[in-house]
Amino acid sequence: MKNKKYLFPIITFILSFGCALFVAIKVFPNNPFTGNEQEKTATVTSKFKDGDIIFQTSESKQCEAVRIATNSKFSHCGIIYDIDGKWFVFEAVQPVKLTPIEDWIKHGKGNKYVVKRLKNDTVLSPEVLQKMKAYSQQFDGKEYDAYFEWTDNRIYCSELVWKIYKNGANIELSKLQELKDFNLSDIRVKAILKERYGNDIPMDEKVVAPSNLADSDLLKTVIDTY
């Protein structure tokens, strides 16, 4: 019976550990950016790589205005993430979300898309990719930013990609521009600006467009279906 004095501390430790585990599960339920670790050990063979950036042409009036203002065929983009061996695009739509890559491709004009990758993609180590995904979590479910404001309250597609690379991987994919730097003279662009801002257009607002990312000197094209 002399071992009784050790019994209470052991039981206390077990109960404490169990409570801590319960709290951890409760605080982080169904995290979409982390999957089953056993499934993650399997090697995923694909034309895509974790952290790739994917671009497409969308057909809404706003997207048409974006293409005209930026003189680019691209109006939407997102980051490709491998989760449990399945490919998703983390994109800023309404709301910001993970979209299965097959569905994402179907949303583009003619199902066409371009995938770009860092020329030196070795910097995207498992640790860096995990940091990028962890940073991404704060935007999941947020509203799309139709006003293109440089804040984290709401967010638009190219802003999302730029900020994840900057804050998750310490990489600036491109220089930021100001709204006034783009082609705002086209009547279709003017119509969108009028609809969004009235007569108070924030010409000095920091902006990054899909075209800025697509033209980045740090990226190379790995897939082009246009």
PEFEN-V898580 format. One record per pair of residues at least 12 apart in sequence whose C-alpha atoms are under 6 Angstrom apart, sorted by the first residue. I is the first residue (numbers start at 0). J is the second residue. If there is no record, write none. Layout:
i->{I:I}
j->{J:J}
This chain:
i->{34:38:39:43:49:49:49:50:50:50:51:51:51:51:52:52:52:52:53:53:53:53:54:54:54:54:55:55:55:55:56:56:56:56:57:57:62:64:68:68:68:69:71:76:77:77:86:87:87:88:90:91:91:91:92:93:93:94:94:94:94:95:95:95:96:96:111:111:112:113:113:114:114:115:115:115:115:116:116:117:117:118:118:118:127:130:131:131:143:149:157:157:173:175:175:176:176:177:177:177:177:178:178:178:179}
j->{83:83:83:84:79:80:81:78:79:80:78:79:115:116:77:78:114:115:76:77:113:114:75:76:112:113:73:75:107:112:73:74:107:108:107:108:74:188:181:182:183:181:210:156:89:90:100:99:100:100:156:143:155:156:143:142:143:140:141:142:143:139:140:141:139:140:224:225:224:222:223:221:222:218:219:220:221:218:219:217:218:217:218:219:168:167:163:167:155:205:208:209:215:206:207:205:206:203:204:205:206:202:203:204:202}
